[in-house]
Amino acid sequence: MAHSPMSPATRSVSWITLGIALVVMILVAVGIFYLKDSFPTNEDSVIEALETQNDSTEPAVIEEDLTAQSPDEFDQEIDAAFAELDASLAE
């Protein structure tokens, strides 16, 4: 069984594909690095919400945790987060 070497055309296509993949990865990395500071983080409110939750496994306690915030309040927070995101992207 003889191993056939790659033709020059196949070899150049491989290098072109590798180059394109490398350029795409670099662009994605630069985009992530540039945009990471433009997205608002709401870590304080997440930490506060986690601290106020009970760690009990009793169904009644879990239901209390779930009803601590109304769906309307949750929707308002989501809408505010999207509005803040839109404002930061518009800058």
N, C-alpha and C positions, 0 to 999 in steps of 0.2 A: 504494500500500500504506500504509494508515494503521496506526500503532502504537497498540494499545489500552493505556490506562493500567491499572495494577493496581488491583483493587477494594480498598476499605478492609479487607474481611475477609481478603483474601490478604496485604495488607501487615501486618496485625496478627499473622497466623500466622507470617510471616517474622521479626518482632521477637521473638515468643515463642520460636521455635526458636533464634534467635541467643542470646537470654537464657539458655535452658536449657543450650545448649552452653557458654556462658561460665561458668555456675555449675559445671558438671561439670568443666571444665578447672581452675577455681580449686580445687575440692575435691581433685582429683587432685594438683595442685601442693602444696597444704598437706599432704596425706597423705604424699607423697614426702618433703617437707622434715621432717616430724615423725618419720617412720620411718627415715630414712637413718642416724641415729646408733644405732638400736636393733639393727641387723643387725651381727653380728660380722664383722670383717675379718681375714683370715688372710694378710695381705700378706707377712709375714716368712717364713712357711713356703713360700709360692709363690716368693719370690725365692731362698730357699735351695735349693729343688728345681731351679730354673732354672740356678743357678750350678753345681750338681753335675752337670748333664747335659753330655755331650760334644757338640760341634758337628760331629762327623764324619758323613759320609753313608755310611760303610761299614755294610753290613747287620749284621755282628757287633757293632759298637759300638752300633747302634740297639737291637739285641736286649738288650744289657747294660743300656742305659738303661731299657728296658721291664721288665726283671726286677729292677731295683734295688728296687722296692717290690712286695711280694706283694699279690695281690688281697685277701687277708684284712686286711692293714694298711690298704689303701685303703678297704675297707668299714668298718673301725673308725673311720677318720678321718671318713668321711661320717656315720656314726652319731653320733659325738661332735659334729660340726658341727650336726646336726639337734637333738640334745639341748640344745646351747648356745642355738640359735635358739628352741626351745620355752621354755627357761627365761627368756630375755630377753623374749619376748612375754608370758609369764605375769606379769611384774612390773607 
